[in-house]
Amino acid sequence: MLPIVKCPKCSTEAEINSVLTAQSNQNVIFKCPGCRYEVRNIHTSKG
């Protein structure tokens, strides 16, 4: 079972692999499947 992520804008819940995209330059993008809210360049412990 994958972790569930809740959108900070509309509170839609989805599995982590369907809302987070990791890019080769260490950036992570969150995109809500419900309201299309998007956050780019999320800081991670790797980059």
N, CA, C and O atoms as CSV, one atom per row, in Angstrom:
chain,resi,resn,atom,element,x,y,z
A,1,MET,N,N,0.832,-1.187,0.000
A,1,MET,CA,C,0.000,0.000,0.000
A,1,MET,C,C,0.879,1.253,0.000
A,1,MET,O,O,1.826,1.362,0.779
A,2,LEU,N,N,0.551,2.188,-0.879
A,2,LEU,CA,C,1.335,3.410,-0.998
A,2,LEU,C,C,0.804,4.497,-0.076
A,2,LEU,O,O,-0.384,4.516,0.245
A,3,PRO,N,N,1.690,5.413,0.357
A,3,PRO,CA,C,1.241,6.533,1.195
A,3,PRO,C,C,0.233,7.405,0.447
A,3,PRO,O,O,0.273,7.512,-0.779
A,4,ILE,N,N,-0.658,8.015,1.199
A,4,ILE,CA,C,-1.682,8.898,0.644
A,4,ILE,C,C,-1.266,10.349,0.875
A,4,ILE,O,O,-0.829,10.717,1.965
A,5,VAL,N,N,-1.408,11.157,-0.161
A,5,VAL,CA,C,-1.073,12.575,-0.092
A,5,VAL,C,C,-2.359,13.377,-0.216
A,5,VAL,O,O,-3.208,13.076,-1.055
A,6,LYS,N,N,-2.500,14.403,0.626
A,6,LYS,CA,C,-3.691,15.257,0.586
A,6,LYS,C,C,-3.325,16.613,-0.003
A,6,LYS,O,O,-2.352,17.235,0.422
A,7,CYS,N,N,-4.096,17.067,-0.973
A,7,CYS,CA,C,-3.862,18.366,-1.606
A,7,CYS,C,C,-4.103,19.479,-0.589
A,7,CYS,O,O,-5.127,19.484,0.094
A,8,PRO,N,N,-3.153,20.433,-0.485
A,8,PRO,CA,C,-3.323,21.537,0.471
A,8,PRO,C,C,-4.404,22.532,0.048
A,8,PRO,O,O,-4.849,23.344,0.859
A,9,LYS,N,N,-4.824,22.475,-1.205
A,9,LYS,CA,C,-5.817,23.435,-1.701
A,9,LYS,C,C,-7.245,22.891,-1.616
A,9,LYS,O,O,-8.138,23.571,-1.110
A,10,CYS,N,N,-7.466,21.652,-2.115
A,10,CYS,CA,C,-8.840,21.134,-2.178
A,10,CYS,C,C,-9.063,19.898,-1.309
A,10,CYS,O,O,-10.186,19.401,-1.228
A,11,SER,N,N,-8.018,19.395,-0.661
A,11,SER,CA,C,-8.071,18.229,0.233
A,11,SER,C,C,-8.368,16.902,-0.466
A,11,SER,O,O,-8.727,15.927,0.195
A,12,THR,N,N,-8.225,16.851,-1.796
A,12,THR,CA,C,-8.342,15.578,-2.510
A,12,THR,C,C,-7.198,14.677,-2.070
A,12,THR,O,O,-6.063,15.134,-1.928
A,13,GLU,N,N,-7.492,13.405,-1.854
A,13,GLU,CA,C,-6.458,12.454,-1.454
A,13,GLU,C,C,-6.146,11.517,-2.618
A,13,GLU,O,O,-7.044,11.052,-3.319
A,14,ALA,N,N,-4.848,11.250,-2.809
A,14,ALA,CA,C,-4.415,10.358,-3.875
A,14,ALA,C,C,-3.126,9.667,-3.460
A,14,ALA,O,O,-2.409,10.147,-2.582
A,15,GLU,N,N,-2.834,8.526,-4.104
A,15,GLU,CA,C,-1.588,7.815,-3.795
A,15,GLU,C,C,-0.401,8.654,-4.249
A,15,GLU,O,O,-0.467,9.365,-5.251
A,16,ILE,N,N,0.672,8.556,-3.496
A,16,ILE,CA,C,1.840,9.401,-3.708
A,16,ILE,C,C,2.415,9.294,-5.123
A,16,ILE,O,O,2.877,10.291,-5.678
A,17,ASN,N,N,2.390,8.091,-5.712
A,17,ASN,CA,C,2.982,7.936,-7.041
A,17,ASN,C,C,2.135,8.552,-8.148
A,17,ASN,O,O,2.618,8.715,-9.268
A,18,SER,N,N,0.889,8.895,-7.861
A,18,SER,CA,C,0.053,9.512,-8.891
A,18,SER,C,C,0.063,11.038,-8.820
A,18,SER,O,O,-0.427,11.694,-9.739
A,19,VAL,N,N,0.608,11.614,-7.755
A,19,VAL,CA,C,0.613,13.078,-7.621
A,19,VAL,C,C,2.012,13.695,-7.595
A,19,VAL,O,O,2.154,14.898,-7.813
A,20,LEU,N,N,3.040,12.896,-7.335
A,20,LEU,CA,C,4.404,13.419,-7.304
A,20,LEU,C,C,5.203,12.917,-8.493
A,20,LEU,O,O,5.153,11.735,-8.833
A,21,THR,N,N,5.941,13.823,-9.123
A,21,THR,CA,C,6.813,13.477,-10.241
A,21,THR,C,C,8.222,13.917,-9.892
A,21,THR,O,O,8.450,15.088,-9.589
A,22,ALA,N,N,9.169,12.991,-9.931
A,22,ALA,CA,C,10.566,13.330,-9.660
A,22,ALA,C,C,11.275,13.571,-10.986
A,22,ALA,O,O,11.136,12.790,-11.927
A,23,GLN,N,N,12.034,14.659,-11.052
A,23,GLN,CA,C,12.775,14.981,-12.260
A,23,GLN,C,C,14.250,14.671,-12.071
A,23,GLN,O,O,14.715,14.533,-10.940
A,24,SER,N,N,14.982,14.562,-13.159
A,24,SER,CA,C,16.392,14.186,-13.101
A,24,SER,C,C,17.256,15.220,-12.379
A,24,SER,O,O,18.336,14.883,-11.893
A,25,ASN,N,N,16.800,16.469,-12.300
A,25,ASN,CA,C,17.585,17.513,-11.632
A,25,ASN,C,C,17.220,17.643,-10.153
A,25,ASN,O,O,17.462,18.687,-9.547
A,26,GLN,N,N,16.642,16.598,-9.569
A,26,GLN,CA,C,16.276,16.516,-8.158
A,26,GLN,C,C,15.034,17.313,-7.796
A,26,GLN,O,O,14.649,17.340,-6.627
A,27,ASN,N,N,14.393,17.968,-8.768
A,27,ASN,CA,C,13.153,18.684,-8.480
A,27,ASN,C,C,12.001,17.699,-8.378
A,27,ASN,O,O,11.989,16.664,-9.045
A,28,VAL,N,N,11.046,18.029,-7.547
A,28,VAL,CA,C,9.840,17.213,-7.399
A,28,VAL,C,C,8.641,18.113,-7.683
A,28,VAL,O,O,8.578,19.251,-7.218
A,29,ILE,N,N,7.688,17.583,-8.458
A,29,ILE,CA,C,6.485,18.337,-8.807
A,29,ILE,C,C,5.272,17.628,-8.223
A,29,ILE,O,O,5.098,16.422,-8.400
A,30,PHE,N,N,4.434,18.392,-7.524
A,30,PHE,CA,C,3.161,17.878,-7.020
A,30,PHE,C,C,2.060,18.420,-7.920
A,30,PHE,O,O,2.015,19.617,-8.207
A,31,LYS,N,N,1.162,17.523,-8.370
A,31,LYS,CA,C,0.018,17.964,-9.176
A,31,LYS,C,C,-1.220,17.225,-8.701
A,31,LYS,O,O,-1.281,15.996,-8.740
A,32,CYS,N,N,-2.212,17.997,-8.249
A,32,CYS,CA,C,-3.444,17.419,-7.731
A,32,CYS,C,C,-4.335,16.947,-8.875
A,32,CYS,O,O,-4.586,17.704,-9.813
A,33,PRO,N,N,-4.819,15.692,-8.809
A,33,PRO,CA,C,-5.709,15.189,-9.855
A,33,PRO,C,C,-7.112,15.783,-9.766
A,33,PRO,O,O,-7.877,15.710,-10.727
A,34,GLY,N,N,-7.453,16.368,-8.624
A,34,GLY,CA,C,-8.780,16.933,-8.444
A,34,GLY,C,C,-8.902,18.347,-8.971
A,34,GLY,O,O,-9.715,18.615,-9.855
A,35,CYS,N,N,-8.086,19.270,-8.425
A,35,CYS,CA,C,-8.223,20.687,-8.779
A,35,CYS,C,C,-7.102,21.187,-9.678
A,35,CYS,O,O,-7.105,22.352,-10.075
A,36,ARG,N,N,-6.148,20.333,-10.003
A,36,ARG,CA,C,-5.001,20.677,-10.857
A,36,ARG,C,C,-4.023,21.651,-10.209
A,36,ARG,O,O,-3.199,22.256,-10.896
A,37,TYR,N,N,-4.113,21.806,-8.880
A,37,TYR,CA,C,-3.150,22.632,-8.145
A,37,TYR,C,C,-1.760,22.034,-8.345
A,37,TYR,O,O,-1.593,20.817,-8.279
A,38,GLU,N,N,-0.773,22.875,-8.586
A,38,GLU,CA,C,0.568,22.387,-8.875
A,38,GLU,C,C,1.618,23.134,-8.070
A,38,GLU,O,O,1.566,24.357,-7.938
A,39,VAL,N,N,2.574,22.379,-7.534
A,39,VAL,CA,C,3.714,22.962,-6.828
A,39,VAL,C,C,4.965,22.388,-7.468
A,39,VAL,O,O,5.100,21.172,-7.608
A,40,ARG,N,N,5.882,23.271,-7.857
A,40,ARG,CA,C,7.135,22.834,-8.478
A,40,ARG,C,C,8.327,23.115,-7.571
A,40,ARG,O,O,8.245,23.925,-6.648
A,41,ASN,N,N,9.432,22.437,-7.849
A,41,ASN,CA,C,10.698,22.650,-7.142
A,41,ASN,C,C,10.572,22.438,-5.641
A,41,ASN,O,O,11.061,23.247,-4.852
A,42,ILE,N,N,9.922,21.359,-5.248
A,42,ILE,CA,C,9.774,21.024,-3.835
A,42,ILE,C,C,11.115,20.580,-3.292
A,42,ILE,O,O,11.751,19.687,-3.851
A,43,HIS,N,N,11.550,21.197,-2.207
A,43,HIS,CA,C,12.839,20.865,-1.602
A,43,HIS,C,C,12.765,19.470,-0.971
A,43,HIS,O,O,11.835,19.161,-0.226
A,44,THR,N,N,13.753,18.643,-1.280
A,44,THR,CA,C,13.825,17.299,-0.693
A,44,THR,C,C,15.176,17.152,0.005
A,44,THR,O,O,16.060,17.996,-0.147
A,45,SER,N,N,15.321,16.089,0.757
A,45,SER,CA,C,16.589,15.855,1.451
A,45,SER,C,C,17.709,15.503,0.468
A,45,SER,O,O,18.887,15.603,0.811
A,46,LYS,N,N,17.349,15.090,-0.751
A,46,LYS,CA,C,18.345,14.768,-1.774
A,46,LYS,C,C,18.786,15.983,-2.566
A,46,LYS,O,O,19.878,15.971,-3.134
A,47,GLY,N,N,17.978,17.031,-2.626
A,47,GLY,CA,C,18.360,18.169,-3.452
A,47,GLY,C,C,17.623,19.353,-3.034
A,47,GLY,O,O,17.802,20.427,-3.608
